[in-house]
Structure formats: C-alpha cells, structure tokens
Amino acid sequence: MITADELRSRVLQLINEMDDDSNVTLLTQDMRQLPRHIDALMPQAVLFVQKNRGTGTVNPKSYVPSLGDLLFNGDGTGTITLPSDFVDLIAFRLDGWSRDVTRLYPMDSPMALMQQNPYTRSGCNRPVCTKGVMANNKPVLCFWASPKDRRVSVDKFIYEAEYNPLEGLSGYDEALHNAVAYQCAALLMNVFERHDSANSFMALAAASLDNVQQNKLG
C-alpha cells in the first residue's frame, strides 16, 4: 500500500533532484502549484503504467459482485457487471472451474466469436471470459462456462483498478510505483513546457517497466 501523500512526495523529490542537476529551475509560482498538478495528473500516470507494465500488477482489488450484478442465461453462460473503476482483469474464477481466467478477450476477437457457438465454446476445464456491453452501456464480463443446473458462486474476482487519491495504490511493487512517479513527473514537466526534462522522466519510467519485465523473466 502506498498513499497519495507518499506518491506526491516521490514526485516532488524527483522534481527537486532534477532542479539540483540542471540549470533550469521552476519558478516559485510554479512550485506552489506542483501538489495540485500532481494530484490531477496521477490518475493518468497510473493508467499509463497499467497499460504498459507487461507484467506485475498496479492497484489490485478484490470484487464481490452483488446478486443484481450477476446474470445467468440458463445455458451455461452469463454476465457480471464490471466495477466502475475496472481497468484490467487479474484473476476470475467461478465455482467448479479448474483454473483462473486471467484475460478478457475483446468482443470482436476470434476467441469471443468462438464462444457464440455451443460446439466451439470453452468449458469448465478451460474457461474463457470476454468483455461485453449491456443495453444500458454498462461494461460486463461474459463467462461462457458454468453448470446449467444451478447458480454458481464467484470464487475469485481480482482486478486492476483506477487510481483513487483517497485510497492510494493497494498492493506494493516498488519498481512499478517508481514508474508511476516517473511518469507523473514527465506529465508535470510537459505542463510547464519543460520538454527535455519530461523526456528524461519518460525514459526513466520506460526503464523501470523494462526492469520489472526482465526481473520477472529472470
């Protein structure tokens, strides 16, 4: 767990270090605006890392859907309304499945089209989930394998969530959180048109993500 205050402090420290190592110094008026800008840009920085992380997780949350969010079609398929802060799936499992689902396939993907056919549809041993949209435009997780004779329970639903400054970032991965701070610093420097510094911070964010990938593979 890392709080919004801790994230903000990391970014401010990076900015101060940049000032110490360069001839470009932010104006006093700019410095007073930094915390407000950091708070506004942090959700974008977190989302950037979530979309480019390759491996690892940023801000994982557990979700227990209510009965109203679950819909069973009676043919072994159904849907679950996704949380409003949903970014990406980490792990999902229904009672009776032999493994977790760790990926949501797009609605127009070949794998999703295969699930429309009962003869090519996946089963409980190799379940598949896709992302769909209800008539009310709410995004849903579509599952394509469940026992037909009873309502099943959700054993596991873990997902990556959008950044909420009131909650900070759950979990802890120092390298990924460093990448978030670097990316936020890059966005901040662009706001103040310090483009060289922004590019430097973006390179550091990318390097942090590469290190995470190499460490996981190694």
Salt bridges, closest charged atoms under 4 A:
ASP5 OD1 - ARG8 NH1 2.70
ASP30 OD2 - ARG194 NH2 3.92
ASP39 OD1 - ARG8 NE 2.90
ASP85 OD2 - LYS61 NZ 2.93
ASP88 OD2 - ARG53 NH2 3.10
ASP95 OD2 - ARG150 NH1 3.36
ASP100 OD1 - ARG93 NE 2.57
ASP100 OD2 - LYS156 NZ 2.79
GLU160 OE1 - ARG53 NE 3.03
GLU167 OE1 - LYS61 NZ 2.82
